[in-house]
């Protein structure tokens, strides 16, 4: 094994701050050089962040110290999209579509109804604004095709750009549109980055001003890839009231903050059950607001437990579209209004 391979294996022990993945698999280790027995490391950060750089250096120094090695020297750079200049402006040949706002919908863990919230929020946005798009970046569990009742495959333009499928006055793209029902996606980090990059650059988003992006649950490759690809305007975190879900909300907030993405707020899903005049707190209630207050981010609102949400998702008729006057639809509408104000 070469000296470079030994250093590379050592760096695999160092996680990116706030994530469970190591800095090598995230692709931020750009150079490993040697000069007079001194190791020189080139690290490329997603965005300018001195605190993240410091934590990475501390993690690497600790790994080197455990092996009795002399501490390395560092060269930290910042990732720039193709066509971006040193002052952060973009030259005309950049591939990014002409989209004004990118909004990420995330969750610290699975099973909190994140995609349900993303779809219904997108429809609520479309009722208040024109030119809304919805991108399903949940590569491993794309659910937007079923929830929106879409079983057709997208077409392509003459220059081989994918034409998003339009429904509910929303232009949509999902890996699920390209797969059969029995297909399973087993992708590693670089493949995930490629898919997200393609869904941004190679989809005909012409006419979309505001793009809602449904991220996979947790904190991982897709999140960093997205932030490396587009200038996110903000992130919304979906949770349920239980303490076990709220623990993961902290990771989501910390992830966005570490990557310099504004946290637009927290949505508490499955917050309560309305039984006639009685409100039943099945999972407890108020945890979302409490953690929002603790981290000083906006609390956007509560979504009740409503069987019609499940029925709408299974039938391809989301509740905000099928029953816009319902209490649940109104809750989504008010949350959409607050997000528009915050953004």
BALOBA-1460 file (C-alpha; in Angstrom, 3 decimals):
// residues 343
<rec num="1" residu="x" x="0.000" y="0.000" z="0.000"/>
<rec num="2" residu="x" x="1.393" y="3.403" z="-1.010"/>
<rec num="3" residu="x" x="1.809" y="6.303" z="1.399"/>
<rec num="4" residu="x" x="-1.024" y="8.124" z="-0.387"/>
<rec num="5" residu="x" x="-3.368" y="5.177" z="0.123"/>
<rec num="6" residu="x" x="-2.469" y="5.052" z="3.817"/>
<rec num="7" residu="x" x="-3.311" y="8.744" z="4.229"/>
<rec num="8" residu="x" x="-6.550" y="8.269" z="2.283"/>
<rec num="9" residu="x" x="-7.610" y="5.419" z="4.594"/>
<rec num="10" residu="x" x="-6.784" y="7.584" z="7.590"/>
<rec num="11" residu="x" x="-8.959" y="10.411" z="6.255"/>
<rec num="12" residu="x" x="-11.875" y="7.984" z="5.907"/>
<rec num="13" residu="x" x="-12.005" y="7.987" z="9.714"/>
<rec num="14" residu="x" x="-12.899" y="11.713" z="9.723"/>
<rec num="15" residu="x" x="-16.580" y="12.618" z="9.300"/>
<rec num="16" residu="x" x="-17.827" y="15.842" z="7.744"/>
<rec num="17" residu="x" x="-19.102" y="17.986" z="10.670"/>
<rec num="18" residu="x" x="-22.767" y="17.291" z="11.329"/>
<rec num="19" residu="x" x="-22.862" y="14.250" z="9.024"/>
<rec num="20" residu="x" x="-22.299" y="10.521" z="9.456"/>
<rec num="21" residu="x" x="-20.338" y="10.252" z="6.197"/>
<rec num="22" residu="x" x="-16.571" y="10.679" z="6.027"/>
<rec num="23" residu="x" x="-14.858" y="13.490" z="4.155"/>
<rec num="24" residu="x" x="-13.420" y="11.124" z="1.520"/>
<rec num="25" residu="x" x="-16.782" y="9.672" z="0.475"/>
<rec num="26" residu="x" x="-18.162" y="13.223" z="0.357"/>
<rec num="27" residu="x" x="-15.504" y="14.032" z="-2.238"/>
<rec num="28" residu="x" x="-14.053" y="17.093" z="-0.521"/>
<rec num="29" residu="x" x="-10.490" y="15.685" z="-0.305"/>
<rec num="30" residu="x" x="-9.033" y="17.015" z="-3.551"/>
<rec num="31" residu="x" x="-5.267" y="16.590" z="-3.130"/>
<rec num="32" residu="x" x="-2.822" y="14.537" z="-1.084"/>
<rec num="33" residu="x" x="0.779" y="15.606" z="-1.706"/>
<rec num="34" residu="x" x="4.106" y="15.140" z="0.077"/>
<rec num="35" residu="x" x="6.931" y="17.619" z="0.589"/>
<rec num="36" residu="x" x="9.974" y="16.869" z="2.735"/>
<rec num="37" residu="x" x="8.024" y="14.100" z="4.545"/>
<rec num="38" residu="x" x="5.254" y="16.637" z="5.237"/>
<rec num="39" residu="x" x="1.711" y="15.774" z="4.129"/>
<rec num="40" residu="x" x="-0.085" y="18.528" z="2.206"/>
<rec num="41" residu="x" x="-3.882" y="18.215" z="2.041"/>
<rec num="42" residu="x" x="-6.213" y="20.057" z="-0.321"/>
<rec num="43" residu="x" x="-9.762" y="20.266" z="1.076"/>
<rec num="44" residu="x" x="-12.650" y="21.771" z="-0.925"/>
<rec num="45" residu="x" x="-15.576" y="23.006" z="1.183"/>
<rec num="46" residu="x" x="-19.134" y="23.333" z="-0.203"/>
<rec num="47" residu="x" x="-19.250" y="26.954" z="1.024"/>
<rec num="48" residu="x" x="-17.016" y="29.408" z="2.854"/>
<rec num="49" residu="x" x="-17.177" y="28.388" z="6.522"/>
<rec num="50" residu="x" x="-14.241" y="28.875" z="8.881"/>
<rec num="51" residu="x" x="-15.909" y="26.907" z="11.685"/>
<rec num="52" residu="x" x="-16.398" y="23.816" z="9.495"/>
<rec num="53" residu="x" x="-12.812" y="24.100" z="8.225"/>
<rec num="54" residu="x" x="-11.548" y="24.239" z="11.804"/>
<rec num="55" residu="x" x="-13.551" y="21.159" z="12.835"/>
<rec num="56" residu="x" x="-12.313" y="19.193" z="9.828"/>
<rec num="57" residu="x" x="-8.714" y="20.140" z="10.606"/>
<rec num="58" residu="x" x="-9.146" y="19.092" z="14.244"/>
<rec num="59" residu="x" x="-10.600" y="15.737" z="13.157"/>
<rec num="60" residu="x" x="-7.736" y="15.110" z="10.735"/>
<rec num="61" residu="x" x="-5.123" y="16.192" z="13.307"/>
<rec num="62" residu="x" x="-6.599" y="13.759" z="15.829"/>
<rec num="63" residu="x" x="-6.470" y="10.931" z="13.280"/>
<rec num="64" residu="x" x="-2.824" y="11.705" z="12.466"/>
<rec num="65" residu="x" x="-1.927" y="11.940" z="16.164"/>
<rec num="66" residu="x" x="-3.431" y="8.510" z="16.872"/>
<rec num="67" residu="x" x="-1.024" y="7.060" z="14.305"/>
<rec num="68" residu="x" x="1.949" y="9.037" z="15.629"/>
<rec num="69" residu="x" x="2.256" y="11.026" z="12.400"/>
<rec num="70" residu="x" x="3.384" y="14.611" z="11.990"/>
<rec num="71" residu="x" x="0.368" y="16.897" z="11.540"/>
<rec num="72" residu="x" x="-0.353" y="17.868" z="7.919"/>
<rec num="73" residu="x" x="-0.537" y="21.260" z="6.266"/>
<rec num="74" residu="x" x="-3.837" y="22.381" z="4.726"/>
<rec num="75" residu="x" x="-5.105" y="24.261" z="1.733"/>
<rec num="76" residu="x" x="-8.829" y="24.944" z="2.060"/>
<rec num="77" residu="x" x="-10.711" y="26.049" z="-1.029"/>
<rec num="78" residu="x" x="-14.416" y="26.643" z="-1.702"/>
<rec num="79" residu="x" x="-16.431" y="24.746" z="-4.297"/>
<rec num="80" residu="x" x="-17.447" y="26.881" z="-7.254"/>
<rec num="81" residu="x" x="-20.057" y="25.878" z="-9.795"/>
<rec num="82" residu="x" x="-18.921" y="25.770" z="-13.391"/>
<rec num="83" residu="x" x="-18.824" y="29.316" z="-14.701"/>
<rec num="84" residu="x" x="-18.632" y="30.915" z="-11.276"/>
<rec num="85" residu="x" x="-16.008" y="33.592" z="-10.764"/>
<rec num="86" residu="x" x="-13.938" y="34.346" z="-7.683"/>
<rec num="87" residu="x" x="-16.395" y="36.980" z="-6.428"/>
<rec num="88" residu="x" x="-19.287" y="34.498" z="-6.518"/>
<rec num="89" residu="x" x="-20.967" y="35.796" z="-9.676"/>
<rec num="90" residu="x" x="-21.841" y="33.453" z="-12.515"/>
<rec num="91" residu="x" x="-20.787" y="33.722" z="-16.128"/>
<rec num="92" residu="x" x="-23.373" y="33.183" z="-18.868"/>
<rec num="93" residu="x" x="-22.230" y="29.629" z="-19.707"/>
<rec num="94" residu="x" x="-23.374" y="28.238" z="-16.326"/>
<rec num="95" residu="x" x="-25.874" y="25.391" z="-16.739"/>
<rec num="96" residu="x" x="-28.171" y="26.293" z="-13.866"/>
<rec num="97" residu="x" x="-31.773" y="26.992" z="-14.929"/>
<rec num="98" residu="x" x="-33.270" y="30.447" z="-14.488"/>
<rec num="99" residu="x" x="-34.936" y="29.673" z="-11.152"/>
<rec num="100" residu="x" x="-35.293" y="32.432" z="-8.562"/>
<rec num="101" residu="x" x="-35.834" y="30.396" z="-5.387"/>
<rec num="102" residu="x" x="-34.868" y="26.863" z="-4.356"/>
<rec num="103" residu="x" x="-36.670" y="25.530" z="-1.259"/>
<rec num="104" residu="x" x="-35.602" y="22.228" z="0.333"/>
<rec num="105" residu="x" x="-38.048" y="20.134" z="2.387"/>
<rec num="106" residu="x" x="-36.113" y="17.863" z="4.746"/>
<rec num="107" residu="x" x="-36.553" y="15.656" z="7.806"/>
<rec num="108" residu="x" x="-34.123" y="14.288" z="10.357"/>
<rec num="109" residu="x" x="-35.601" y="10.790" z="10.014"/>
<rec num="110" residu="x" x="-37.986" y="8.823" z="7.848"/>
<rec num="111" residu="x" x="-41.648" y="8.168" z="8.594"/>
<rec num="112" residu="x" x="-42.661" y="11.723" z="9.466"/>
<rec num="113" residu="x" x="-44.642" y="12.399" z="6.291"/>
<rec num="114" residu="x" x="-42.034" y="14.625" z="4.626"/>
<rec num="115" residu="x" x="-43.054" y="13.846" z="1.041"/>
<rec num="116" residu="x" x="-46.743" y="14.270" z="1.891"/>
<rec num="117" residu="x" x="-45.937" y="17.702" z="3.273"/>
<rec num="118" residu="x" x="-43.757" y="18.575" z="0.248"/>
<rec num="119" residu="x" x="-46.481" y="17.674" z="-2.266"/>
<rec num="120" residu="x" x="-49.290" y="19.464" z="-0.445"/>
<rec num="121" residu="x" x="-47.105" y="22.503" z="0.203"/>
<rec num="122" residu="x" x="-46.239" y="22.683" z="-3.499"/>
<rec num="123" residu="x" x="-49.955" y="22.659" z="-4.381"/>
<rec num="124" residu="x" x="-50.612" y="25.329" z="-1.742"/>
<rec num="125" residu="x" x="-47.806" y="27.435" z="-3.255"/>
<rec num="126" residu="x" x="-49.249" y="26.944" z="-6.751"/>
<rec num="127" residu="x" x="-52.551" y="28.415" z="-5.541"/>
<rec num="128" residu="x" x="-50.744" y="31.588" z="-4.421"/>
<rec num="129" residu="x" x="-47.991" y="31.930" z="-7.039"/>
<rec num="130" residu="x" x="-47.337" y="30.981" z="-10.632"/>
<rec num="131" residu="x" x="-44.470" y="28.932" z="-12.025"/>
<rec num="132" residu="x" x="-43.983" y="26.346" z="-9.242"/>
<rec num="133" residu="x" x="-41.818" y="23.251" z="-9.723"/>
<rec num="134" residu="x" x="-41.403" y="20.132" z="-7.580"/>
<rec num="135" residu="x" x="-38.278" y="17.963" z="-7.700"/>
<rec num="136" residu="x" x="-38.237" y="14.576" z="-5.980"/>
<rec num="137" residu="x" x="-34.631" y="14.220" z="-4.776"/>
<rec num="138" residu="x" x="-35.515" y="11.241" z="-2.554"/>
<rec num="139" residu="x" x="-33.506" y="8.945" z="-4.802"/>
<rec num="140" residu="x" x="-34.003" y="5.808" z="-2.714"/>
<rec num="141" residu="x" x="-37.697" y="6.229" z="-1.969"/>
<rec num="142" residu="x" x="-39.388" y="8.356" z="-4.654"/>
<rec num="143" residu="x" x="-43.058" y="8.678" z="-3.701"/>
<rec num="144" residu="x" x="-44.218" y="11.718" z="-5.661"/>
<rec num="145" residu="x" x="-45.336" y="9.691" z="-8.725"/>
<rec num="146" residu="x" x="-47.814" y="7.690" z="-6.637"/>
<rec num="147" residu="x" x="-48.917" y="10.597" z="-4.467"/>
<rec num="148" residu="x" x="-49.659" y="12.700" z="-7.548"/>
<rec num="149" residu="x" x="-51.201" y="9.866" z="-9.563"/>
<rec num="150" residu="x" x="-48.580" y="9.999" z="-12.327"/>
<rec num="151" residu="x" x="-47.748" y="6.787" z="-14.199"/>
<rec num="152" residu="x" x="-46.413" y="8.204" z="-17.455"/>
<rec num="153" residu="x" x="-42.775" y="8.668" z="-18.389"/>
<rec num="154" residu="x" x="-41.379" y="12.095" z="-19.322"/>
<rec num="155" residu="x" x="-40.415" y="13.032" z="-22.869"/>
<rec num="156" residu="x" x="-37.238" y="14.770" z="-23.996"/>
<rec num="157" residu="x" x="-36.568" y="17.876" z="-26.071"/>
<rec num="158" residu="x" x="-34.495" y="17.833" z="-29.270"/>
<rec num="159" residu="x" x="-31.432" y="18.823" z="-27.261"/>
<rec num="160" residu="x" x="-32.077" y="15.868" z="-24.918"/>
<rec num="161" residu="x" x="-33.418" y="17.803" z="-21.956"/>
<rec num="162" residu="x" x="-36.035" y="15.987" z="-19.888"/>
<rec num="163" residu="x" x="-39.456" y="17.627" z="-19.985"/>
<rec num="164" residu="x" x="-40.999" y="17.628" z="-16.485"/>
<rec num="165" residu="x" x="-44.496" y="16.245" z="-16.100"/>
<rec num="166" residu="x" x="-47.083" y="18.892" z="-15.294"/>
<rec num="167" residu="x" x="-50.014" y="18.358" z="-12.930"/>
<rec num="168" residu="x" x="-51.857" y="20.560" z="-10.413"/>
<rec num="169" residu="x" x="-50.201" y="23.543" z="-12.207"/>
<rec num="170" residu="x" x="-46.821" y="22.227" z="-11.035"/>
<rec num="171" residu="x" x="-43.924" y="20.997" z="-13.157"/>
<rec num="172" residu="x" x="-42.543" y="17.821" z="-11.546"/>
<rec num="173" residu="x" x="-39.512" y="15.590" z="-11.879"/>
<rec num="174" residu="x" x="-38.759" y="12.358" z="-10.004"/>
<rec num="175" residu="x" x="-36.477" y="9.368" z="-10.472"/>
<rec num="176" residu="x" x="-39.707" y="7.412" z="-10.021"/>
<rec num="177" residu="x" x="-40.897" y="8.672" z="-13.428"/>
<rec num="178" residu="x" x="-37.967" y="6.851" z="-15.038"/>
<rec num="179" residu="x" x="-38.195" y="3.554" z="-13.138"/>
<rec num="180" residu="x" x="-40.583" y="0.619" z="-13.313"/>
<rec num="181" residu="x" x="-42.663" y="-0.305" z="-10.260"/>
<rec num="182" residu="x" x="-40.396" y="-3.242" z="-9.447"/>
<rec num="183" residu="x" x="-37.094" y="-1.393" z="-9.898"/>
<rec num="184" residu="x" x="-34.919" y="-0.819" z="-6.855"/>
<rec num="185" residu="x" x="-32.380" y="2.009" z="-6.623"/>
<rec num="186" residu="x" x="-29.058" y="1.067" z="-5.009"/>
<rec num="187" residu="x" x="-26.741" y="4.001" z="-5.534"/>
<rec num="188" residu="x" x="-23.599" y="5.220" z="-3.848"/>
<rec num="189" residu="x" x="-22.551" y="8.822" z="-3.241"/>
<rec num="190" residu="x" x="-21.118" y="9.763" z="-6.678"/>
<rec num="191" residu="x" x="-24.168" y="8.322" z="-8.455"/>
<rec num="192" residu="x" x="-26.506" y="10.268" z="-6.175"/>
<rec num="193" residu="x" x="-24.583" y="13.470" z="-6.895"/>
<rec num="194" residu="x" x="-24.853" y="12.769" z="-10.626"/>
<rec num="195" residu="x" x="-28.602" y="12.196" z="-10.455"/>
<rec num="196" residu="x" x="-29.282" y="15.392" z="-8.504"/>
<rec num="197" residu="x" x="-27.022" y="17.392" z="-10.803"/>
<rec num="198" residu="x" x="-28.846" y="15.989" z="-13.833"/>
<rec num="199" residu="x" x="-32.265" y="16.765" z="-12.353"/>
<rec num="200" residu="x" x="-31.193" y="20.387" z="-11.995"/>
<rec num="201" residu="x" x="-29.188" y="20.949" z="-15.172"/>
<rec num="202" residu="x" x="-30.718" y="18.504" z="-17.673"/>
<rec num="203" residu="x" x="-34.418" y="19.026" z="-16.940"/>
<rec num="204" residu="x" x="-36.294" y="21.680" z="-18.922"/>
<rec num="205" residu="x" x="-37.282" y="23.889" z="-15.986"/>
<rec num="206" residu="x" x="-38.137" y="26.754" z="-18.328"/>
<rec num="207" residu="x" x="-40.915" y="28.836" z="-16.757"/>
<rec num="208" residu="x" x="-40.284" y="27.628" z="-13.189"/>
<rec num="209" residu="x" x="-39.467" y="30.472" z="-10.806"/>
<rec num="210" residu="x" x="-39.704" y="28.574" z="-7.498"/>
<rec num="211" residu="x" x="-38.550" y="24.970" z="-7.139"/>
<rec num="212" residu="x" x="-39.582" y="22.827" z="-4.148"/>
<rec num="213" residu="x" x="-37.113" y="19.987" z="-3.539"/>
<rec num="214" residu="x" x="-38.146" y="16.900" z="-1.559"/>
<rec num="215" residu="x" x="-34.919" y="15.627" z="0.016"/>
<rec num="216" residu="x" x="-34.280" y="12.113" z="1.364"/>
<rec num="217" residu="x" x="-34.674" y="11.753" z="5.142"/>
<rec num="218" residu="x" x="-31.627" y="12.208" z="7.339"/>
<rec num="219" residu="x" x="-28.352" y="13.972" z="6.501"/>
<rec num="220" residu="x" x="-26.225" y="12.485" z="3.760"/>
<rec num="221" residu="x" x="-24.861" y="12.586" z="0.222"/>
<rec num="222" residu="x" x="-27.976" y="14.012" z="-1.429"/>
<rec num="223" residu="x" x="-28.042" y="17.022" z="0.887"/>
<rec num="224" residu="x" x="-24.413" y="17.981" z="0.304"/>
<rec num="225" residu="x" x="-24.746" y="17.313" z="-3.441"/>
<rec num="226" residu="x" x="-27.751" y="19.597" z="-3.694"/>
<rec num="227" residu="x" x="-26.029" y="22.405" z="-1.822"/>
<rec num="228" residu="x" x="-22.981" y="22.010" z="-4.097"/>
<rec num="229" residu="x" x="-25.246" y="22.262" z="-7.145"/>
<rec num="230" residu="x" x="-27.752" y="25.048" z="-6.427"/>
<rec num="231" residu="x" x="-27.935" y="28.157" z="-4.223"/>
<rec num="232" residu="x" x="-30.616" y="27.024" z="-1.782"/>
<rec num="233" residu="x" x="-32.853" y="29.876" z="-0.633"/>
<rec num="234" residu="x" x="-33.800" y="27.987" z="2.514"/>
<rec num="235" residu="x" x="-34.775" y="24.708" z="4.117"/>
<rec num="236" residu="x" x="-37.925" y="23.551" z="5.889"/>
<rec num="237" residu="x" x="-37.756" y="20.665" z="8.371"/>
<rec num="238" residu="x" x="-40.697" y="18.303" z="8.917"/>
<rec num="239" residu="x" x="-41.087" y="16.436" z="12.196"/>
<rec num="240" residu="x" x="-43.644" y="14.699" z="14.374"/>
<rec num="241" residu="x" x="-44.184" y="15.586" z="18.049"/>
<rec num="242" residu="x" x="-42.438" y="12.572" z="19.657"/>
<rec num="243" residu="x" x="-39.130" y="13.143" z="21.407"/>
<rec num="244" residu="x" x="-37.410" y="10.482" z="19.265"/>
<rec num="245" residu="x" x="-38.272" y="12.471" z="16.124"/>
<rec num="246" residu="x" x="-37.262" y="15.786" z="17.673"/>
<rec num="247" residu="x" x="-33.758" y="14.478" z="18.418"/>
<rec num="248" residu="x" x="-33.229" y="14.110" z="14.669"/>
<rec num="249" residu="x" x="-34.598" y="17.603" z="14.013"/>
<rec num="250" residu="x" x="-31.531" y="18.977" z="15.782"/>
<rec num="251" residu="x" x="-29.319" y="17.242" z="13.208"/>
<rec num="252" residu="x" x="-31.344" y="18.731" z="10.367"/>
<rec num="253" residu="x" x="-31.090" y="22.246" z="11.783"/>
<rec num="254" residu="x" x="-27.378" y="21.856" z="12.418"/>
<rec num="255" residu="x" x="-26.855" y="20.470" z="8.898"/>
<rec num="256" residu="x" x="-28.493" y="23.479" z="7.239"/>
<rec num="257" residu="x" x="-26.688" y="25.937" z="9.489"/>
<rec num="258" residu="x" x="-23.287" y="24.322" z="8.932"/>
<rec num="259" residu="x" x="-23.839" y="24.572" z="5.185"/>
<rec num="260" residu="x" x="-25.022" y="28.201" z="5.415"/>
<rec num="261" residu="x" x="-28.579" y="27.431" z="4.302"/>
<rec num="262" residu="x" x="-31.254" y="29.530" z="6.062"/>
<rec num="263" residu="x" x="-33.665" y="27.431" z="8.145"/>
<rec num="264" residu="x" x="-37.061" y="28.821" z="7.172"/>
<rec num="265" residu="x" x="-38.869" y="26.888" z="9.878"/>
<rec num="266" residu="x" x="-40.190" y="23.664" z="11.355"/>
<rec num="267" residu="x" x="-43.486" y="21.960" z="10.512"/>
<rec num="268" residu="x" x="-45.022" y="19.575" z="13.036"/>
<rec num="269" residu="x" x="-46.863" y="16.842" z="11.110"/>
<rec num="270" residu="x" x="-49.360" y="14.379" z="12.670"/>
<rec num="271" residu="x" x="-49.673" y="16.888" z="15.458"/>
<rec num="272" residu="x" x="-53.127" y="15.968" z="16.784"/>
<rec num="273" residu="x" x="-56.330" y="14.078" z="15.970"/>
<rec num="274" residu="x" x="-59.633" y="15.934" z="15.792"/>
<rec num="275" residu="x" x="-62.490" y="13.775" z="17.142"/>
<rec num="276" residu="x" x="-65.591" y="15.944" z="16.928"/>
<rec num="277" residu="x" x="-65.033" y="18.786" z="19.378"/>
<rec num="278" residu="x" x="-62.277" y="16.840" z="21.118"/>
<rec num="279" residu="x" x="-58.582" y="17.096" z="20.265"/>
<rec num="280" residu="x" x="-56.498" y="13.986" z="20.985"/>
<rec num="281" residu="x" x="-52.712" y="14.351" z="21.212"/>
<rec num="282" residu="x" x="-51.740" y="10.843" z="20.111"/>
<rec num="283" residu="x" x="-48.005" y="11.545" z="19.879"/>
<rec num="284" residu="x" x="-47.940" y="14.431" z="22.310"/>
<rec num="285" residu="x" x="-47.997" y="17.967" z="20.988"/>
<rec num="286" residu="x" x="-45.910" y="21.105" z="20.956"/>
<rec num="287" residu="x" x="-42.513" y="19.439" z="20.584"/>
<rec num="288" residu="x" x="-41.947" y="21.062" z="17.196"/>
<rec num="289" residu="x" x="-42.552" y="24.538" z="18.558"/>
<rec num="290" residu="x" x="-40.383" y="23.874" z="21.593"/>
<rec num="291" residu="x" x="-37.385" y="22.856" z="19.501"/>
<rec num="292" residu="x" x="-37.981" y="25.746" z="17.089"/>
<rec num="293" residu="x" x="-37.857" y="28.129" z="20.048"/>
<rec num="294" residu="x" x="-34.739" y="26.438" z="21.389"/>
<rec num="295" residu="x" x="-32.843" y="26.869" z="18.115"/>
<rec num="296" residu="x" x="-34.411" y="30.264" z="17.391"/>
<rec num="297" residu="x" x="-35.977" y="29.264" z="14.067"/>
<rec num="298" residu="x" x="-39.589" y="29.932" z="12.992"/>
<rec num="299" residu="x" x="-42.327" y="27.454" z="13.886"/>
<rec num="300" residu="x" x="-44.452" y="27.270" z="10.744"/>
<rec num="301" residu="x" x="-47.451" y="25.354" z="12.067"/>
<rec num="302" residu="x" x="-49.157" y="22.057" z="12.840"/>
<rec num="303" residu="x" x="-50.661" y="19.509" z="10.430"/>
<rec num="304" residu="x" x="-53.316" y="17.281" z="12.054"/>
<rec num="305" residu="x" x="-53.679" y="13.527" z="11.644"/>
<rec num="306" residu="x" x="-56.300" y="13.241" z="8.921"/>
<rec num="307" residu="x" x="-57.318" y="9.972" z="7.173"/>
<rec num="308" residu="x" x="-58.055" y="12.049" z="4.077"/>
<rec num="309" residu="x" x="-54.330" y="12.847" z="3.764"/>
<rec num="310" residu="x" x="-53.554" y="9.138" z="3.474"/>
<rec num="311" residu="x" x="-56.434" y="8.524" z="1.070"/>
<rec num="312" residu="x" x="-55.377" y="11.439" z="-1.091"/>
<rec num="313" residu="x" x="-51.784" y="10.225" z="-1.237"/>
<rec num="314" residu="x" x="-52.811" y="6.691" z="-2.159"/>
<rec num="315" residu="x" x="-55.281" y="7.831" z="-4.836"/>
<rec num="316" residu="x" x="-53.046" y="10.459" z="-6.410"/>
<rec num="317" residu="x" x="-55.322" y="13.314" z="-5.294"/>
<rec num="318" residu="x" x="-53.487" y="15.252" z="-2.524"/>
<rec num="319" residu="x" x="-55.855" y="16.758" z="0.014"/>
<rec num="320" residu="x" x="-54.957" y="20.390" z="-0.732"/>
<rec num="321" residu="x" x="-56.129" y="19.760" z="-4.307"/>
<rec num="322" residu="x" x="-59.079" y="17.431" z="-3.652"/>
<rec num="323" residu="x" x="-60.519" y="19.220" z="-0.608"/>
<rec num="324" residu="x" x="-59.042" y="22.737" z="-0.387"/>
<rec num="325" residu="x" x="-61.595" y="23.939" z="2.177"/>
<rec num="326" residu="x" x="-60.791" y="21.278" z="4.778"/>
<rec num="327" residu="x" x="-59.078" y="22.155" z="8.057"/>
<rec num="328" residu="x" x="-55.984" y="20.234" z="6.984"/>
<rec num="329" residu="x" x="-55.762" y="22.023" z="3.623"/>
<rec num="330" residu="x" x="-56.114" y="25.354" z="5.373"/>
<rec num="331" residu="x" x="-53.238" y="24.406" z="7.679"/>
<rec num="332" residu="x" x="-51.030" y="23.754" z="4.632"/>
<rec num="333" residu="x" x="-52.175" y="27.045" z="3.088"/>
<rec num="334" residu="x" x="-51.244" y="29.056" z="6.189"/>
<rec num="335" residu="x" x="-47.841" y="27.360" z="6.383"/>
<rec num="336" residu="x" x="-47.225" y="28.196" z="2.718"/>
<rec num="337" residu="x" x="-48.058" y="31.838" z="3.440"/>
<rec num="338" residu="x" x="-45.568" y="31.925" z="6.334"/>
<rec num="339" residu="x" x="-42.840" y="30.402" z="4.189"/>
<rec num="340" residu="x" x="-43.458" y="32.977" z="1.458"/>
<rec num="341" residu="x" x="-43.121" y="35.711" z="4.089"/>
<rec num="342" residu="x" x="-39.896" y="34.208" z="5.477"/>
<rec num="343" residu="x" x="-38.270" y="33.644" z="2.108"/>
